[in-house]
């Protein structure tokens, strides 16, 4: 039965189609535009072509813009060289750690002035330290003779200056002046000329006691030589250990892991000395970590840095979550293709619906 219906409908369609007016030629403009053509996607496909047509006059002419009214092609600007990177100026180590945290807020010109002044102060302190060492060594040399110098009512500096002047004169003065100086020394210190003559002739002074003949002990000499060799090796070993420890310390400081070394170096020294006395192995890294944890000045600085890092981590996590949420896009449901807006298509769609396909 359905085949008969389909045949009847197809026959009706052919009859209607044969009686329909012919399609107008391109020269004949239809009286009213068909609604099907208005909803067709053809204009959407024509947009790129229209844009290309509109953009075409903007292209530069092939002859380089020699014609009047045409501009020459734009020359790309030369790339400007990037400015050299200014090295970062670090805060002075003599500042407290809490103050060094605000160093980045200081203007660059003030940073440079502070660093310059800090270098001058450090240079002056170094010179003062060297002068202090020299004065200490000089005082140590004079200390055994201070009683004698004070008993004569002399100033230590003037006494040493007089001795140096006498030594220089004995080396460089004319013979007559040297003889006068020697005579003055002999008279001033109560030395008899007989004793001087005896010494010059290779004899013992009259009031002197004859020296007992010296006896050499080969075993004692061997023991002394062995002790000197042992002391020499021990000194070399200590110097080697000191050089090795100094190299390790310099490498640790330059590694960038010891930001607060100048602030905790005294604590580190105490910890390592205590570990050495207790025969406990303690590395520089462990001593530095313990010293930083023990320093009362560094505790607020480290706590503030930890809180800042935690806040930055939370902000970064929120930004990542926001970016992930905005990247989720909904896919629109596929739109079924519109059936051709013709009488034949409508009839075939009705037939397909009636036949259950």
HELIX and SHEET records of a PDB file:
HELIX    1   1 UNK A    2  UNK A   19  1                                  18    
HELIX    2   2 UNK A   35  UNK A   39  1                                   5    
HELIX    3   3 UNK A   42  UNK A   56  1                                  15    
HELIX    4   4 UNK A   97  UNK A  100  1                                   4    
HELIX    5   5 UNK A  103  UNK A  105  5                                   3    
HELIX    6   6 UNK A  108  UNK A  142  1                                  35    
HELIX    7   7 UNK A  143  UNK A  145  5                                   3    
HELIX    8   8 UNK A  146  UNK A  151  1                                   6    
HELIX    9   9 UNK A  156  UNK A  172  1                                  17    
HELIX   10  10 UNK A  175  UNK A  188  1                                  14    
HELIX   11  11 UNK A  193  UNK A  200  1                                   8    
HELIX   12  12 UNK A  218  UNK A  254  1                                  37    
HELIX   13  13 UNK A  261  UNK A  277  1                                  17    
HELIX   14  14 UNK A  284  UNK A  294  1                                  11    
HELIX   15  15 UNK A  296  UNK A  326  1                                  31    
HELIX   16  16 UNK A  343  UNK A  354  1                                  12    
END                                                                             
